[in-house]
Amino acid sequence: MLGVNSREIVLTSGGTESCNLALLGSPKPTMVAISAVEHAAVRAGAERAARVHGVPFVVLPVTTDGLVDVDQAIAMITTGALVSVMAANNETGVLQPLDALVAAAEASGRTMTLHVDAIASAPTKDTAAISSGAAMISVAAQKLGGPVGTGVLVVRSGLSLDPMITGGGQEGGRRAGTEDVAGAVGLACALEEARAEQIAGAPLVMRGRRDRLESLLLDAVAGSSVTAQRSERLDGHAHLTFEGIRSEELLVLLDREGIAASAGAACASGAPQASHVLLAMGVDPQRARGALRMTLATTTTDDDVARAAAAVIRSIEALTAQR
Amino acid sequence: MSGGVDSSVAASMLVEQGHEVTGVTLKLWGGPSDSGCCSVADVEDARHVAAQLAIDHHVFNMGEEFEEHVVAPYVAAHAAGHTPNPCVECNRHLKFDALLEVSRRLGFEALATGHHAQVVRHDGVTELRRGADGAKDQSYVLSMLEQEQLSEILLPIGSMTKTDVRDHASARGLRTSNKAESQDTCFIESSGGRRRFLAERSTLHQGAIIEQATGRVVGSIDDLELVTVGQRQRLGVDENGERRVAVKIDIGRRAVLVASPADSLISEVAIDLGTTTATTGSLEDREAVLVQFRSHGEAVAGTLQGDRVILDTPINPVASGQTAAFYDPADPARVLGSALVRS
């Protein structure tokens, strides 16, 4: 499913561990660079790796469309860098230009070790098709509908990786601990099903529903806009911002209507905070407080879309009526 | 729901009274804090109690509003030689303003808290009254509330003693029944205290200690902006061996004026009329009041006269920035209103 041989797979406890292992287990680089829109697991792992190795930590900026600026990135990366850029963003769904990044690095003569967080992209994009220029790839079962608590780090042959967890030498000495076989089987099944759906074209059908959901909201709600509308995005991600709305209040009302949605990361206490992804894209902080992300599955129906749109519209009307 | 026993029991009582209750914890401060209020552990406690009560629980982030209306003004007030009460401002702007608006937007009919105070409704008017437990009464920090807020507020534990509250909690196995009370200002750590907090956000200056009566410089103090009018610590003793009392902070001259305890007593307190609130109706000029200047202090008799409170008996000096809470001399548990003290 991943287009690699079994020795290139390290079983982990999930996406966070995979990302951390990639960043902390790699040999000392000249710098650690991540895109400005990476998940907290990558950011934390990268900052820590830079600190431990005593090398610079660099953030590669994104455009207002949410894409890594490849030219700027290459200018900022020194040869021998450890770089982490996600395949697709978990909040906005924006697909990153990995092929362009790899090609540009090669053209400039810079060597880099590239880690790709493919956790959000795995359900709808073939992980095996991710650039061969990616040295390591993180995948997690839960976004695929597999069991929470299982993941994989792909490590291409020839790369050395120090373990974070040491002990009985499992996983080729890269991750000790008795393997979670049941979890691994669950992950493999989930990957198989996702691949079958991709081949059958299910993501494209889902994309149509996503587009319809976004249109319904754009038409009905003044001051609404779709985030990164011009960029290639994951087929199931609907992400909007609503002017004058606080997403935490919108989520309370949606929850009452039986709609589960999100608005970006929560802090340790569970309180919402403005999405660093949106801020990195230059979205106005006040606007970013009115963000809403809804994700569809291939099993989401037209009825579901209609119901969700109606619930969002009704909730926003209720919030604005009180002014 | 702050994660403390008072708000836990308030929520519990409302559930038992048959209301549809939703618990809310406010995330106000993201910096270091060990005050026992609103840390991650406190939010966890609130969430746990909500789960025990089988009610929904949400955490709202009001950090920006808190910084704007409570923390930044706190720093500015100290820099200007005042002694602010951030809890009063938090109640005024956050809990009973911003949160009340959120509550309305979400379709709730009332907002309840675990404050030790009482709201009593009759003839279309809502009274605010002291809590039954005199030692815990929090009507002082709620004294700025007016009818617009009070008509939508419930204070379920106000008629209970602290012991009753803890008993209610332990009888129901609520996690917070034995939790220690939060002390001090929620955004200031106990190690370092106000000094460290203010030194990080502003500059603390050395100040001269000057005898008010003679103009003589009798000493100096390291952090003038931390001095509070009325304090007797760190200012030394006069030639009679009596502790000097701070009577005025003069930021412009970088000095604190001091006097002997006897000479420091005051018979009137100036109030900022722009900050006056009236609980029901309005405060009348020449009205006789009981006035309380501290969270847990005695209320003394006086009369409102324009922008002053004339006291029947002289009292220790009161710092500008403090709240003057007014109570009804004919019904001393009833709150009449409030105003901020000015220098």
Chai-1 contact restraints between the chains, C-beta under 6 A:
chainA,res_idxA,chainB,res_idxB,connection_type,confidence,min_distance_angstrom,max_distance_angstrom,comment,restraint_id
A,E248,B,F60,contact,1.0,0.0,6.0,A-B,restraint_1
A,E249,B,R105,contact,1.0,0.0,6.0,A-B,restraint_2
A,V252,B,H58,contact,1.0,0.0,6.0,A-B,restraint_3
A,V252,B,L106,contact,1.0,0.0,6.0,A-B,restraint_4
A,A268,B,V40,contact,1.0,0.0,6.0,A-B,restraint_5
A,S269,B,K27,contact,1.0,0.0,6.0,A-B,restraint_6
A,S269,B,V40,contact,1.0,0.0,6.0,A-B,restraint_7
A,S269,B,V43,contact,1.0,0.0,6.0,A-B,restraint_8
A,S269,B,V59,contact,1.0,0.0,6.0,A-B,restraint_9
A,G270,B,V59,contact,1.0,0.0,6.0,A-B,restraint_10
A,A271,B,K27,contact,1.0,0.0,6.0,A-B,restraint_11
A,A271,B,V59,contact,1.0,0.0,6.0,A-B,restraint_12
A,A271,B,N61,contact,1.0,0.0,6.0,A-B,restraint_13
A,P272,B,N61,contact,1.0,0.0,6.0,A-B,restraint_14
A,L319,B,R105,contact,1.0,0.0,6.0,A-B,restraint_15
A,Q322,B,R104,contact,1.0,0.0,6.0,A-B,restraint_16
A,Q322,B,R105,contact,1.0,0.0,6.0,A-B,restraint_17
